[in-house]
């Protein structure tokens, strides 16, 4: 599907979102919009890499392996939500090889030819809208720092994405309704249930949250 068709699809879904009143239908439309926006940023990313290769005459060279990044840290101030992505030696490559594509509710980091590989990080369904023009990135030692300007300054984001927020709300609801008398066992059962029924992205987030929780628990035991 062409970029023009995808943009038209987003506009159509956005128009429908302004008309619906039923929460279930609204969630379906939000999910559809997020999927279309993901297609857009992925297409933009492919076009970006293709133009870079064409400009540098790399089409005849062997293709580099694309590494999909999943690990990052995030923080926020009154004005910005900040992402920190660790990439060893990123400060040594041409700055033109590091770029971020921002959309109102998503962002894509693309790093070309770092130690013979390309790297990409996609974050969809941001909790709140961002100002595309005032968002930017900085290359630091072994790290790319991404600054997403909040549309609503001063508002604290309790989660980075809407998906993470819905996941937390679902865990809380399941935990509240659980018949297990042990909080630890109830949480384990809920996490397993959600992991088994979730998509790949949900499973990835649950696995990450579980690992971080286990590490924190281990540290508390050692103290």
GROMACS elastic network, one bead per residue, 0.5 to 0.9 nm:
[ bonds ]
;  ai    aj funct       b0    kb
    1     4     6  0.83775   500
    1     5     6  0.65161   500
    1     6     6  0.69609   500
    2     5     6  0.53043   500
    2     6     6  0.64129   500
    2     7     6  0.87739   500
    2    43     6  0.88462   500
    3     6     6  0.51264   500
    3     7     6  0.61806   500
    3     8     6  0.86094   500
    3    39     6  0.88537   500
    3    40     6  0.66450   500
    3    43     6  0.74583   500
    3    44     6  0.84521   500
    4     7     6  0.51955   500
    4     8     6  0.62189   500
    4     9     6  0.86584   500
    5     8     6  0.50549   500
    5     9     6  0.61722   500
    5    10     6  0.87631   500
    6    10     6  0.63409   500
    6    11     6  0.87037   500
    6    36     6  0.64780   500
    6    37     6  0.79115   500
    6    39     6  0.76940   500
    6    40     6  0.66232   500
    7    10     6  0.51355   500
    7    11     6  0.62896   500
    7    12     6  0.86699   500
    7    36     6  0.82636   500
    7    37     6  0.83045   500
    7    40     6  0.76381   500
    8    11     6  0.50451   500
    8    12     6  0.61664   500
    8    13     6  0.86842   500
    9    12     6  0.50613   500
    9    13     6  0.62097   500
    9    14     6  0.85211   500
    9    33     6  0.81634   500
    9    36     6  0.74256   500
   10    13     6  0.51619   500
   10    14     6  0.60070   500
   10    15     6  0.85171   500
   10    32     6  0.87630   500
   10    33     6  0.59975   500
   10    34     6  0.88604   500
   10    36     6  0.66296   500
   10    37     6  0.72414   500
   11    14     6  0.50638   500
   11    15     6  0.61798   500
   11    16     6  0.87321   500
   12    15     6  0.51100   500
   12    16     6  0.63745   500
   12    17     6  0.87434   500
   13    16     6  0.50100   500
   13    17     6  0.61569   500
   13    18     6  0.87639   500
   13    29     6  0.65669   500
   13    30     6  0.81652   500
   13    32     6  0.78100   500
   13    33     6  0.63540   500
   14    17     6  0.50386   500
   14    18     6  0.65420   500
   14    29     6  0.83616   500
   14    30     6  0.86482   500
   14    33     6  0.76327   500
   15    18     6  0.53321   500
   15    19     6  0.69415   500
   16    19     6  0.51954   500
   16    20     6  0.63488   500
   16    26     6  0.87642   500
   16    29     6  0.78820   500
   17    20     6  0.55448   500
   17    21     6  0.84016   500
   17    25     6  0.88481   500
   17    26     6  0.63593   500
   17    29     6  0.67706   500
   17    30     6  0.77688   500
   18    21     6  0.84742   500
   20    23     6  0.81669   500
   20    25     6  0.70967   500
   20    26     6  0.63866   500
   21    24     6  0.89080   500
   21    25     6  0.78082   500
   21    26     6  0.71581   500
   22    25     6  0.54673   500
   22    26     6  0.61838   500
   22    27     6  0.87940   500
   23    27     6  0.61668   500
   23    28     6  0.86935   500
   24    27     6  0.52178   500
   24    28     6  0.63982   500
   24    29     6  0.87988   500
   25    28     6  0.50798   500
   25    29     6  0.62829   500
   25    30     6  0.86247   500
   26    29     6  0.51214   500
   26    30     6  0.60959   500
   26    31     6  0.86036   500
   27    31     6  0.61239   500
   27    32     6  0.85505   500
   28    31     6  0.51945   500
   28    32     6  0.62352   500
   28    33     6  0.86482   500
   29    33     6  0.60439   500
   29    34     6  0.85348   500
   30    33     6  0.50439   500
   30    34     6  0.61449   500
   30    35     6  0.86758   500
   30   125     6  0.87419   500
   31    34     6  0.51030   500
   31    35     6  0.62980   500
   31    36     6  0.87661   500
   31   125     6  0.86255   500
   32    35     6  0.51905   500
   32    36     6  0.63412   500
   32    37     6  0.86589   500
   33    36     6  0.51659   500
   33    37     6  0.61125   500
   33    38     6  0.85413   500
   34    37     6  0.50499   500
   34    38     6  0.61058   500
   34    39     6  0.87004   500
   34   105     6  0.83469   500
   34   106     6  0.85834   500
   34   124     6  0.67019   500
   34   125     6  0.61376   500
   35    38     6  0.50234   500
   35    39     6  0.63875   500
   35    40     6  0.87599   500
   35   124     6  0.85636   500
   36    39     6  0.50387   500
   36    40     6  0.63029   500
   36    41     6  0.88402   500
   37    41     6  0.62785   500
   37    42     6  0.85147   500
   37   103     6  0.81583   500
   37   105     6  0.84933   500
   37   106     6  0.77380   500
   37   124     6  0.78604   500
   38    41     6  0.52647   500
   38    42     6  0.60465   500
   38    43     6  0.84722   500
   38   106     6  0.80135   500
   38   122     6  0.81800   500
   38   123     6  0.88067   500
   38   124     6  0.67647   500
   39    42     6  0.51258   500
   39    43     6  0.60380   500
   39    44     6  0.85187   500
   40    43     6  0.51355   500
   40    44     6  0.61159   500
   40    45     6  0.85449   500
   41    45     6  0.60095   500
   41    46     6  0.86028   500
   41   101     6  0.71981   500
   41   102     6  0.83722   500
   41   103     6  0.80186   500
   41   106     6  0.82924   500
   41   107     6  0.76070   500
   41   108     6  0.66533   500
   41   122     6  0.82453   500
   42    46     6  0.62486   500
   42    47     6  0.86205   500
   42   108     6  0.80279   500
   42   122     6  0.84548   500
   43    46     6  0.50930   500
   43    47     6  0.61486   500
   43    48     6  0.84896   500
   44    47     6  0.50739   500
   44    48     6  0.60267   500
   44    49     6  0.86916   500
   44   101     6  0.78562   500
   45    48     6  0.50025   500
   45    49     6  0.63052   500
   45    50     6  0.85466   500
   45   101     6  0.78400   500
   45   108     6  0.76160   500
   45   109     6  0.86191   500
   45   110     6  0.70981   500
   45   120     6  0.86597   500
   46    49     6  0.52516   500
   46    50     6  0.60329   500
   46    51     6  0.85834   500
   47    51     6  0.60433   500
   47    52     6  0.85144   500
   48    51     6  0.53199   500
   48    52     6  0.62658   500
   48    53     6  0.87273   500
   48   110     6  0.87166   500
   49    52     6  0.51001   500
   49    53     6  0.61738   500
   49    54     6  0.85724   500
   49   110     6  0.85151   500
   49   112     6  0.76212   500
   50    53     6  0.51860   500
   50    54     6  0.61092   500
   50    55     6  0.85671   500
   50    59     6  0.84196   500
   51    54     6  0.50570   500
   51    55     6  0.60297   500
   51    56     6  0.85606   500
   52    55     6  0.51764   500
   52    56     6  0.62006   500
   52    57     6  0.84301   500
   52    58     6  0.82175   500
   52    97     6  0.85224   500
   52   112     6  0.88232   500
   53    56     6  0.52040   500
   53    57     6  0.57800   500
   53    59     6  0.58231   500
   54    57     6  0.50705   500
   54    58     6  0.62708   500
   54    59     6  0.62309   500
   55    58     6  0.78248   500
   56    59     6  0.83002   500
   57    60     6  0.70728   500
   57    61     6  0.81963   500
   58    61     6  0.51149   500
   58    62     6  0.80790   500
   58    63     6  0.85358   500
   59    62     6  0.78524   500
   59    63     6  0.80538   500
   60    63     6  0.86607   500
   61    64     6  0.88215   500
   64   112     6  0.88810   500
   64   113     6  0.74465   500
   64   116     6  0.63408   500
   64   117     6  0.52644   500
   64   118     6  0.63736   500
   65   116     6  0.77024   500
   65   117     6  0.51636   500
   65   118     6  0.60792   500
   65   119     6  0.83862   500
   66   112     6  0.89021   500
   66   117     6  0.60769   500
   66   119     6  0.55458   500
   66   120     6  0.71940   500
   67   117     6  0.71103   500
   67   118     6  0.60775   500
   67   120     6  0.63103   500
   67   121     6  0.87278   500
   68   118     6  0.86613   500
   68   119     6  0.59608   500
   68   120     6  0.50551   500
   68   121     6  0.60014   500
   68   122     6  0.83129   500
   69    72     6  0.81947   500
   69    85     6  0.85727   500
   69   119     6  0.66537   500
   69   120     6  0.57636   500
   69   122     6  0.80042   500
   70   120     6  0.89696   500
   70   121     6  0.67382   500
   70   122     6  0.84488   500
   70   204     6  0.84680   500
   71    85     6  0.70683   500
   71    86     6  0.80256   500
   71   121     6  0.88151   500
   71   208     6  0.88850   500
   72    83     6  0.66892   500
   72    84     6  0.56365   500
   72    86     6  0.70579   500
   73    82     6  0.82851   500
   73    83     6  0.57781   500
   73    84     6  0.51104   500
   73    85     6  0.67512   500
   73    86     6  0.88205   500
   74    81     6  0.72443   500
   74    82     6  0.54052   500
   74    84     6  0.60446   500
   74    85     6  0.88905   500
   74   160     6  0.79143   500
   75    80     6  0.85539   500
   75    81     6  0.60114   500
   75    82     6  0.51458   500
   75    83     6  0.66805   500
   75    84     6  0.84002   500
   76    79     6  0.76647   500
   76    80     6  0.56097   500
   76    82     6  0.55451   500
   76    83     6  0.86387   500
   76   147     6  0.89929   500
   76   156     6  0.78370   500
   76   157     6  0.78574   500
   77    80     6  0.52572   500
   77    81     6  0.64682   500
   77    82     6  0.80717   500
   77   153     6  0.88806   500
   77   154     6  0.77945   500
   77   156     6  0.81019   500
   78    81     6  0.83308   500
   78   150     6  0.80047   500
   78   152     6  0.88876   500
   78   153     6  0.56198   500
   78   155     6  0.67263   500
   78   156     6  0.72446   500
   79   148     6  0.84492   500
   79   149     6  0.59181   500
   79   150     6  0.55265   500
   79   151     6  0.82594   500
   79   152     6  0.79675   500
   79   153     6  0.50219   500
   79   154     6  0.63476   500
   79   155     6  0.84475   500
   80   130     6  0.88247   500
   80   135     6  0.83315   500
   80   147     6  0.59789   500
   80   148     6  0.53414   500
   80   150     6  0.54134   500
   80   153     6  0.78869   500
   81   130     6  0.89371   500
   81   146     6  0.81815   500
   81   147     6  0.59482   500
   81   148     6  0.51167   500
   81   149     6  0.65329   500
   81   150     6  0.68252   500
   81   157     6  0.82634   500
   81   160     6  0.83514   500
   82   145     6  0.69176   500
   82   146     6  0.55264   500
   82   148     6  0.62047   500
   82   149     6  0.87371   500
   83   144     6  0.80973   500
   83   145     6  0.57259   500
   83   147     6  0.66484   500
   83   148     6  0.81668   500
   84   143     6  0.67041   500
   84   144     6  0.59393   500
   84   146     6  0.64463   500
   85   121     6  0.88374   500
   85   142     6  0.85496   500
   85   143     6  0.55063   500
   85   144     6  0.51996   500
   85   145     6  0.64447   500
   85   146     6  0.81658   500
   86    90     6  0.86328   500
   86   141     6  0.89461   500
   86   142     6  0.58204   500
   86   144     6  0.65308   500
   86   145     6  0.87752   500
   87    90     6  0.56592   500
   87    91     6  0.88207   500
   87   114     6  0.87028   500
   87   141     6  0.85719   500
   87   143     6  0.52051   500
   87   144     6  0.71520   500
   88    91     6  0.82068   500
   88   114     6  0.87561   500
   88   141     6  0.78361   500
   88   143     6  0.70242   500
   89    92     6  0.55736   500
   89    93     6  0.76208   500
   89   114     6  0.76749   500
   89   115     6  0.82255   500
   89   141     6  0.69708   500
   89   142     6  0.50658   500
   89   143     6  0.80684   500
   90    93     6  0.58433   500
   90    94     6  0.87401   500
   90    95     6  0.89097   500
   90    98     6  0.84991   500
   90   111     6  0.84451   500
   90   114     6  0.66438   500
   90   115     6  0.89045   500
   90   139     6  0.72191   500
   90   140     6  0.76522   500
   90   141     6  0.69668   500
   90   142     6  0.54127   500
   90   143     6  0.65629   500
   90   144     6  0.76146   500
   91    94     6  0.79758   500
   91    95     6  0.79115   500
   91   139     6  0.60993   500
   91   140     6  0.59920   500
   91   141     6  0.54865   500
   91   142     6  0.63032   500
   91   143     6  0.76092   500
   91   144     6  0.86178   500
   92    95     6  0.85664   500
   92   114     6  0.86116   500
   92   141     6  0.86030   500
   92   142     6  0.89309   500
   93    96     6  0.83813   500
   93    97     6  0.69580   500
   93    98     6  0.84120   500
   93   112     6  0.87111   500
   93   113     6  0.78798   500
   93   114     6  0.67420   500
   93   115     6  0.89724   500
   94    97     6  0.55016   500
   94    98     6  0.76095   500
   95    98     6  0.55323   500
   95    99     6  0.81387   500
   95   139     6  0.76712   500
   96    99     6  0.70383   500
   96   111     6  0.89649   500
   96   112     6  0.86923   500
   97   110     6  0.78185   500
   97   111     6  0.55623   500
   97   113     6  0.72153   500
   97   114     6  0.84617   500
   98   109     6  0.76131   500
   98   110     6  0.59913   500
   98   112     6  0.65648   500
   98   137     6  0.87956   500
   98   139     6  0.79213   500
   98   144     6  0.85088   500
   99   108     6  0.83657   500
   99   109     6  0.60022   500
   99   110     6  0.54574   500
   99   111     6  0.65453   500
   99   112     6  0.88429   500
   99   136     6  0.89478   500
   99   137     6  0.75842   500
  100   107     6  0.68371   500
  100   108     6  0.55013   500
  100   110     6  0.61376   500
  100   111     6  0.87040   500
  100   136     6  0.73985   500
  100   137     6  0.69740   500
  100   146     6  0.80712   500
  101   106     6  0.84851   500
  101   107     6  0.55895   500
  101   108     6  0.51106   500
  101   109     6  0.65500   500
  101   110     6  0.81165   500
  101   132     6  0.87500   500
  102   105     6  0.80394   500
  102   106     6  0.61830   500
  102   108     6  0.65923   500
  102   109     6  0.87709   500
  102   130     6  0.84593   500
  102   131     6  0.85996   500
  102   132     6  0.56385   500
  102   133     6  0.84817   500
  102   135     6  0.74395   500
  102   136     6  0.85282   500
  102   148     6  0.83748   500
  103   106     6  0.50491   500
  103   107     6  0.58804   500
  103   108     6  0.86401   500
  103   129     6  0.86733   500
  103   130     6  0.76504   500
  103   131     6  0.83447   500
  103   132     6  0.61376   500
  104   107     6  0.82444   500
  104   126     6  0.83556   500
  104   128     6  0.84509   500
  104   129     6  0.52187   500
  104   130     6  0.52194   500
  104   131     6  0.66761   500
  104   132     6  0.63468   500
  105   123     6  0.86428   500
  105   124     6  0.64845   500
  105   125     6  0.55003   500
  105   127     6  0.75199   500
  105   128     6  0.67358   500
  105   129     6  0.51784   500
  105   130     6  0.64593   500
  105   161     6  0.88980   500
  106   122     6  0.75685   500
  106   123     6  0.55331   500
  106   125     6  0.59354   500
  106   126     6  0.57581   500
  106   129     6  0.84388   500
  106   130     6  0.83725   500
  107   121     6  0.81737   500
  107   122     6  0.59792   500
  107   123     6  0.54392   500
  107   124     6  0.66462   500
  107   126     6  0.85594   500
  107   148     6  0.87952   500
  108   120     6  0.69925   500
  108   121     6  0.55794   500
  108   123     6  0.64359   500
  108   124     6  0.84955   500
  109   119     6  0.78952   500
  109   120     6  0.54241   500
  109   122     6  0.65032   500
  109   123     6  0.87565   500
  109   146     6  0.86180   500
  110   118     6  0.74625   500
  110   119     6  0.58089   500
  110   121     6  0.67530   500
  110   122     6  0.88311   500
  111   114     6  0.69943   500
  111   117     6  0.85375   500
  111   118     6  0.56162   500
  111   120     6  0.63677   500
  112   116     6  0.84279   500
  112   117     6  0.68495   500
  112   119     6  0.65218   500
  112   120     6  0.87610   500
  113   116     6  0.50159   500
  113   117     6  0.50144   500
  113   118     6  0.52334   500
  113   119     6  0.82003   500
  114   117     6  0.52571   500
  114   118     6  0.62279   500
  114   119     6  0.77988   500
  115   118     6  0.84354   500
  123   126     6  0.71529   500
  123   161     6  0.79848   500
  124   161     6  0.71818   500
  124   162     6  0.87539   500
  124   163     6  0.87805   500
  125   128     6  0.82279   500
  125   160     6  0.85704   500
  125   161     6  0.53283   500
  125   162     6  0.56064   500
  125   163     6  0.67746   500
  126   129     6  0.68420   500
  126   130     6  0.83776   500
  126   159     6  0.86228   500
  126   160     6  0.59385   500
  126   162     6  0.59691   500
  126   163     6  0.83156   500
  127   157     6  0.70269   500
  127   158     6  0.85346   500
  127   159     6  0.66394   500
  127   160     6  0.56527   500
  127   163     6  0.81641   500
  127   164     6  0.86684   500
  127   165     6  0.79108   500
  128   150     6  0.75447   500
  128   151     6  0.76324   500
  128   152     6  0.79721   500
  128   157     6  0.77609   500
  128   160     6  0.84538   500
  128   161     6  0.78744   500
  128   162     6  0.81473   500
  129   149     6  0.87985   500
  129   150     6  0.67007   500
  129   151     6  0.57852   500
  129   152     6  0.78221   500
  130   134     6  0.85768   500
  130   135     6  0.76631   500
  130   148     6  0.62049   500
  130   149     6  0.54253   500
  130   152     6  0.80934   500
  131   134     6  0.56080   500
  131   135     6  0.62301   500
  131   148     6  0.71664   500
  131   149     6  0.52748   500
  131   150     6  0.61584   500
  131   151     6  0.55225   500
  132   135     6  0.53739   500
  132   136     6  0.83673   500
  132   148     6  0.77270   500
  132   149     6  0.74340   500
  133   136     6  0.80945   500
  133   149     6  0.85467   500
  134   147     6  0.86441   500
  134   148     6  0.75202   500
  134   149     6  0.58761   500
  135   146     6  0.78094   500
  135   147     6  0.55429   500
  135   149     6  0.50848   500
  135   150     6  0.86376   500
  136   145     6  0.86750   500
  136   146     6  0.60653   500
  136   147     6  0.53319   500
  136   148     6  0.66657   500
  136   149     6  0.82918   500
  137   144     6  0.69431   500
  137   145     6  0.55405   500
  137   147     6  0.57638   500
  137   148     6  0.84555   500
  138   143     6  0.85512   500
  138   144     6  0.58762   500
  138   145     6  0.51592   500
  138   146     6  0.64504   500
  138   147     6  0.81651   500
  139   142     6  0.80972   500
  139   143     6  0.62253   500
  139   145     6  0.63450   500
  139   146     6  0.87978   500
  140   143     6  0.50609   500
  140   144     6  0.58785   500
  140   145     6  0.71365   500
  141   144     6  0.80796   500
  149   152     6  0.87495   500
  149   153     6  0.82145   500
  150   153     6  0.55050   500
  150   154     6  0.82576   500
  150   155     6  0.81790   500
  152   155     6  0.59506   500
  153   156     6  0.85187   500
  156   159     6  0.89106   500
  157   160     6  0.65818   500
  157   161     6  0.88591   500
  158   165     6  0.78197   500
  159   162     6  0.72609   500
  159   163     6  0.88405   500
  159   164     6  0.63401   500
  159   165     6  0.57645   500
  160   163     6  0.86146   500
  160   164     6  0.69970   500
  160   165     6  0.79136   500
  161   164     6  0.53194   500
  161   165     6  0.64639   500
  161   166     6  0.88086   500
  162   165     6  0.50131   500
  162   166     6  0.61386   500
  162   167     6  0.84853   500
  163   166     6  0.51614   500
  163   167     6  0.60646   500
  163   168     6  0.86337   500
  163   202     6  0.81307   500
  164   168     6  0.61982   500
  164   169     6  0.86293   500
  164   202     6  0.84405   500
  164   205     6  0.78167   500
  165   168     6  0.51402   500
  165   169     6  0.61937   500
  165   170     6  0.85652   500
  166   169     6  0.50091   500
  166   170     6  0.60282   500
  166   171     6  0.85694   500
  167   170     6  0.50916   500
  167   171     6  0.62252   500
  167   172     6  0.86632   500
  167   194     6  0.87469   500
  167   202     6  0.80794   500
  167   206     6  0.87366   500
  168   171     6  0.50933   500
  168   172     6  0.62030   500
  168   173     6  0.86203   500
  169   172     6  0.50702   500
  169   173     6  0.61264   500
  169   174     6  0.85635   500
  170   173     6  0.50444   500
  170   174     6  0.60250   500
  170   175     6  0.83648   500
  170   194     6  0.88585   500
  171   174     6  0.51255   500
  171   175     6  0.59201   500
  171   176     6  0.84864   500
  171   187     6  0.78714   500
  171   190     6  0.66910   500
  171   191     6  0.75134   500
  171   194     6  0.83360   500
  172   175     6  0.50530   500
  172   176     6  0.61081   500
  172   177     6  0.86924   500
  173   176     6  0.51247   500
  173   177     6  0.63263   500
  173   178     6  0.85708   500
  174   177     6  0.51874   500
  174   178     6  0.59205   500
  174   186     6  0.86433   500
  174   187     6  0.85574   500
  174   190     6  0.65166   500
  175   178     6  0.50865   500
  175   179     6  0.86154   500
  175   180     6  0.88568   500
  175   183     6  0.79579   500
  175   186     6  0.64151   500
  175   187     6  0.64702   500
  175   190     6  0.70080   500
  176   179     6  0.85968   500
  178   181     6  0.80930   500
  178   183     6  0.89779   500
  178   186     6  0.63398   500
  178   187     6  0.88015   500
  178   190     6  0.83465   500
  179   182     6  0.89016   500
  179   186     6  0.77515   500
  180   183     6  0.71081   500
  180   185     6  0.68680   500
  180   186     6  0.53633   500
  181   184     6  0.89169   500
  181   185     6  0.80261   500
  181   186     6  0.74297   500
  182   185     6  0.53282   500
  182   186     6  0.60918   500
  182   187     6  0.86329   500
  183   186     6  0.50488   500
  183   187     6  0.61175   500
  183   188     6  0.86252   500
  184   187     6  0.52658   500
  184   188     6  0.62968   500
  184   189     6  0.87511   500
  185   188     6  0.50833   500
  185   189     6  0.61799   500
  185   190     6  0.85861   500
  186   189     6  0.52143   500
  186   190     6  0.61739   500
  186   191     6  0.86467   500
  187   190     6  0.50946   500
  187   191     6  0.61137   500
  187   192     6  0.85677   500
  188   191     6  0.51955   500
  188   192     6  0.61792   500
  188   193     6  0.86173   500
  189   192     6  0.51275   500
  189   193     6  0.61114   500
  189   194     6  0.86282   500
  190   193     6  0.50986   500
  190   194     6  0.61636   500
  190   195     6  0.84513   500
  191   194     6  0.52186   500
  191   195     6  0.59483   500
  191   196     6  0.85648   500
  191   206     6  0.71163   500
  191   210     6  0.82800   500
  192   195     6  0.50381   500
  192   196     6  0.61151   500
  192   197     6  0.86364   500
  192   206     6  0.89878   500
  193   196     6  0.53439   500
  193   197     6  0.63407   500
  193   198     6  0.85131   500
  194   197     6  0.52348   500
  194   198     6  0.57244   500
  194   202     6  0.82276   500
  194   203     6  0.79431   500
  194   206     6  0.81546   500
  195   198     6  0.52479   500
  195   199     6  0.80701   500
  195   200     6  0.89850   500
  195   202     6  0.70983   500
  195   203     6  0.51677   500
  195   204     6  0.86847   500
  195   206     6  0.66119   500
  195   207     6  0.80776   500
  196   199     6  0.84751   500
  196   203     6  0.77830   500
  197   203     6  0.86419   500
  198   201     6  0.77917   500
  198   202     6  0.54075   500
  198   203     6  0.58929   500
  199   202     6  0.52997   500
  199   203     6  0.61527   500
  199   204     6  0.86097   500
  200   203     6  0.50913   500
  200   204     6  0.61159   500
  200   205     6  0.87469   500
  201   204     6  0.50252   500
  201   205     6  0.63351   500
  201   206     6  0.86892   500
  202   205     6  0.51548   500
  202   206     6  0.61485   500
  202   207     6  0.85321   500
  203   206     6  0.51047   500
  203   207     6  0.60179   500
  203   208     6  0.84940   500
  204   207     6  0.52214   500
  204   208     6  0.61764   500
  204   209     6  0.86463   500
  205   208     6  0.50859   500
  205   209     6  0.60894   500
  205   210     6  0.84889   500
  206   209     6  0.50873   500
  206   210     6  0.59725   500
  206   211     6  0.85020   500
  207   210     6  0.50891   500
  207   211     6  0.60984   500
  207   212     6  0.85957   500
  208   211     6  0.52008   500
  208   212     6  0.61877   500
  208   213     6  0.85430   500
  209   212     6  0.52100   500
  209   213     6  0.60811   500
  209   214     6  0.86404   500
  210   213     6  0.50588   500
  210   214     6  0.61776   500
  210   215     6  0.86396   500
  211   214     6  0.51515   500
  211   215     6  0.62009   500
  211   216     6  0.86841   500
  212   215     6  0.51138   500
  212   216     6  0.62368   500
  212   217     6  0.86324   500
  213   216     6  0.51889   500
  213   217     6  0.61683   500
  213   218     6  0.86065   500
  214   217     6  0.50538   500
  214   218     6  0.61159   500
  214   219     6  0.86462   500
  215   218     6  0.50970   500
  215   219     6  0.62709   500
  215   220     6  0.87447   500
  216   219     6  0.51146   500
  216   220     6  0.62948   500
  216   221     6  0.87659   500
  217   220     6  0.51307   500
  217   221     6  0.63666   500
  217   222     6  0.88461   500
  218   221     6  0.51501   500
  218   222     6  0.64244   500
  218   223     6  0.89109   500
  219   222     6  0.51449   500
  219   223     6  0.63944   500
  220   223     6  0.52625   500
